[in-house]
Amino acid sequence: MARPITFLSDYGSTDEFAGVCRAVIARIAPEAQVIDISHGIARHDVRHGAAVLANAVGYAPPGVHLAVVDPGVGTERRAVAAAAAEEGRHFVGPDNGLLSPALERFGGAREAVEISNSAARLDPVSPTFAGRDLFAPLAAHLALGEPLAALGEPLDPGTLERIDSGGPVIEPGLRLEAEVGHVDAFGNLSLIATAADADDAGLEPGKRLRVRGPRRSDEAVYALTFADAKPDEMVLLVDSARSLALAVNRGDAARRLDVSPGERVLLTRL
């Protein structure tokens, strides 16, 4: 039986792009189940796609994970497929850091190939639609059980691109500085920090704290869920991916703080 394929992209739902990729897969591997993670990734936002992919794939069955957020399409950026060290999972997409956090969830890459000239691609390959002509067919062939080594040129897994993210900076008992990993559709800010980091910084559940972004600041309550804050009040909580997150109850924390992914916020005890 064909293995399942998960599919993530920034293609949206208005145009035919995601549907055409699914159609290509169906012609090659008609028995493969395709699970759409999201096609609503912010356009060209590799960090957003990487975060969503890493958060989602652990809930999917082992199989092939196809991800296309590719602002460098048509350039010299590599196109890759990689085998994770654990659970027999394969990842297919552009080598721009999109795949790296998800791969790390499964022990990193144990094997990788460059697939730009793969015999499994559709010819001719459009310089603007690698998802259709390259990534989707490769994912389909992997779903059918074809060996990774037969689908591309071997490359050192250690050379795969990574997303550089700054870890939290903690002043014990006083404050926590953390990078915004991504912003979801509700305006919630997922931070590259954990509840343990908050504990180390002396931030206590049920207590209030000061939140400072690069341009604006506010107060928040450290709580369990959104409704523990008053309407339009900011809250710090642990999100479904087990990361610290800033949200506004029935509002938009990203807009309130005027902060974007990659920027940092400072959380201080009051």
C-alpha positions in Angstrom: 0.0 0.0 0.0 1.1 3.6 -0.6 2.1 5.6 2.4 0.2 8.7 3.3 1.4 12.2 2.2 0.9 15.3 4.3 0.9 18.6 2.3 1.7 22.1 3.5 2.1 25.2 1.3 1.6 29.0 1.0 -0.5 28.4 -2.2 -3.9 29.5 -0.6 -7.2 28.2 -1.8 -8.1 30.7 -4.5 -5.9 29.5 -7.3 -5.4 26.0 -8.6 -1.8 25.4 -7.3 -2.5 23.1 -4.4 -5.2 21.2 -6.3 -2.8 20.6 -9.3 -0.1 19.2 -6.9 -2.7 16.9 -5.5 -3.7 15.9 -9.0 -0.1 15.1 -9.9 0.2 12.9 -6.9 -3.1 11.1 -7.7 -1.8 10.2 -11.2 1.4 8.7 -9.8 0.1 7.2 -6.5 -3.7 7.1 -6.7 -3.9 5.0 -3.5 -1.9 7.5 -1.4 -3.9 9.4 1.1 -3.1 13.1 1.0 -3.6 15.0 4.3 -3.7 18.8 3.9 -2.0 20.4 6.9 -2.4 24.0 5.6 -2.3 26.0 2.4 -2.8 29.3 4.3 0.9 29.8 5.3 1.7 33.5 4.9 3.1 34.0 1.4 6.9 33.4 1.2 7.0 33.1 5.1 9.4 30.2 5.5 9.5 30.6 9.3 5.7 30.4 9.5 5.7 27.3 7.4 8.5 25.6 9.3 6.7 26.2 12.6 3.4 24.9 11.4 5.0 21.9 9.8 7.0 21.0 13.0 3.9 21.4 15.2 1.7 19.3 12.9 3.6 16.3 11.6 3.9 14.5 14.9 0.1 14.0 14.8 0.3 12.5 11.3 1.0 8.9 10.5 4.6 8.1 9.4 4.8 8.7 5.7 5.9 11.5 3.3 5.7 15.1 4.3 5.5 17.5 1.3 6.1 21.2 2.1 6.3 24.1 -0.4 7.0 27.6 0.8 9.5 28.6 -1.7 10.4 32.3 -2.3 13.6 31.1 -4.0 11.9 29.1 -6.7 13.8 29.2 -9.9 17.1 30.2 -8.2 20.1 28.2 -7.2 18.5 27.0 -3.9 18.5 23.3 -3.7 15.5 21.1 -3.9 15.7 18.1 -1.5 14.2 15.0 -0.1 15.4 13.7 3.3 14.8 10.6 5.4 14.4 11.3 9.1 16.4 9.2 11.6 13.2 8.0 13.3 9.8 6.5 12.3 10.7 6.1 8.6 9.4 9.5 7.6 10.5 11.4 4.5 10.4 15.1 3.9 10.3 16.8 0.5 10.7 20.5 -0.3 13.0 23.4 -0.9 16.2 23.6 1.0 15.6 26.9 2.7 15.1 25.8 6.3 11.5 24.9 5.9 12.0 21.3 6.7 14.6 21.5 9.4 12.6 22.0 12.6 10.2 19.1 11.6 13.2 16.9 10.8 14.7 17.6 14.2 11.5 16.4 15.8 12.4 12.9 14.4 16.1 12.8 15.2 17.3 14.9 12.3 18.1 13.7 8.8 19.9 10.4 8.3 20.0 10.6 4.5 19.3 13.3 2.0 19.3 13.8 -1.8 19.2 16.7 -4.2 16.3 16.2 -6.5 16.4 19.0 -9.1 17.5 16.6 -11.8 15.6 13.5 -10.6 14.2 11.2 -13.2 10.9 11.3 -11.3 10.2 14.9 -12.0 7.8 16.1 -14.7 9.4 17.6 -17.8 9.7 20.3 -18.6 10.1 21.8 -15.1 8.6 25.2 -14.8 11.0 27.8 -13.2 8.0 29.1 -11.2 6.1 25.9 -10.2 8.5 23.4 -8.6 5.6 22.2 -6.4 3.8 20.7 -9.4 6.8 19.5 -11.5 9.3 18.5 -8.9 8.2 18.2 -5.2 4.7 16.6 -5.8 6.0 13.8 -8.1 8.9 13.0 -5.8 6.6 12.8 -2.8 4.3 10.4 -4.8 7.2 8.2 -5.7 8.4 8.0 -2.1 4.9 7.2 -1.0 5.0 4.2 -3.4 8.1 3.0 -1.6 10.8 3.9 -4.1 14.2 4.3 -2.3 15.4 7.8 -1.6 18.8 7.1 -3.1 17.2 6.3 -6.5 15.4 9.6 -6.7 18.3 12.1 -6.5 22.0 12.9 -6.0 23.3 12.1 -2.5 24.2 15.1 -0.3 25.5 15.4 3.3 22.5 15.7 5.6 24.5 18.1 7.7 24.5 20.7 4.9 20.7 21.1 4.9 19.7 24.6 5.6 18.5 25.5 9.0 16.4 28.4 10.4 18.5 30.4 12.8 16.4 31.1 15.9 17.7 32.9 19.0 17.0 31.0 22.2 15.5 32.6 25.2 17.6 34.9 27.4 16.7 34.5 31.1 17.6 36.6 34.0 16.7 34.2 36.8 13.8 35.3 39.0 13.4 38.6 37.0 12.7 38.4 33.3 12.6 36.4 30.1 13.5 37.6 26.6 12.2 35.4 23.8 11.9 35.4 20.0 8.5 35.4 18.3 8.6 32.1 16.3 5.4 32.7 14.4 2.0 34.4 14.4 -1.1 32.5 13.7 -4.3 33.6 12.0 -5.7 34.8 15.4 -2.7 37.1 16.0 -1.4 34.9 18.8 2.4 35.1 19.2 4.1 31.7 19.6 7.4 32.3 21.4 10.6 30.2 21.2 10.5 29.5 24.9 8.8 27.1 27.3 7.0 27.0 30.6 10.3 25.9 32.2 11.9 29.1 30.9 9.1 31.1 32.4 9.6 29.4 35.7 13.3 30.2 35.6 12.5 33.8 35.0 10.3 33.9 38.0 7.0 34.3 36.1 4.2 32.8 38.1 0.9 31.5 36.9 -1.9 33.7 38.0 0.4 36.8 38.3 0.7 39.8 36.1 3.7 40.8 34.0 5.0 43.5 31.7 5.4 42.7 28.0 7.7 44.9 25.9 8.1 44.6 22.2 10.4 46.6 19.9 7.8 49.3 19.5 5.0 48.9 22.1 4.4 47.4 25.5 1.5 46.1 27.5 0.6 44.1 30.6 -0.5 40.5 30.6 -1.7 37.8 33.0 0.1 34.4 33.0 -2.8 32.0 32.9 -4.0 28.6 31.6 -6.3 29.6 28.8 -7.6 32.7 26.9 -10.8 33.0 29.0 -8.7 33.4 32.1 -8.1 37.0 30.9 -10.7 39.6 30.6 -12.0 40.5 27.1 -9.3 42.5 25.2 -6.8 41.7 27.9 -3.4 40.1 27.0 -2.5 36.7 28.4 0.6 34.6 28.5 -0.1 30.9 28.3 1.3 27.5 27.1 -0.1 26.8 23.6 -1.0 23.5 22.0 2.5 23.1 20.7 3.8 23.4 24.3 5.4 26.8 23.6 4.8 30.0 25.5 2.5 32.2 23.6 1.0 35.7 24.0 -2.6 36.2 23.0 -5.3 38.8 23.6 -8.7 37.4 24.7 -10.9 37.9 21.7 -8.3 40.2 20.2 -5.0 40.2 18.2 -1.7 40.2 20.2 0.5 40.8 17.1 -1.4 43.9 16.2 -1.6 45.1 19.8 2.2 44.9 20.2 3.1 45.6 16.6 5.5 42.7 16.5 6.5 40.2 13.8 8.1 36.8 13.6 11.9 37.0 14.3 11.5 40.0 16.7 11.9 39.6 20.4 9.7 40.4 23.4 10.7 41.0 27.0 8.6 39.5 29.8 9.2 41.0 33.2 7.6 40.4 36.6 5.4 43.1 38.0 
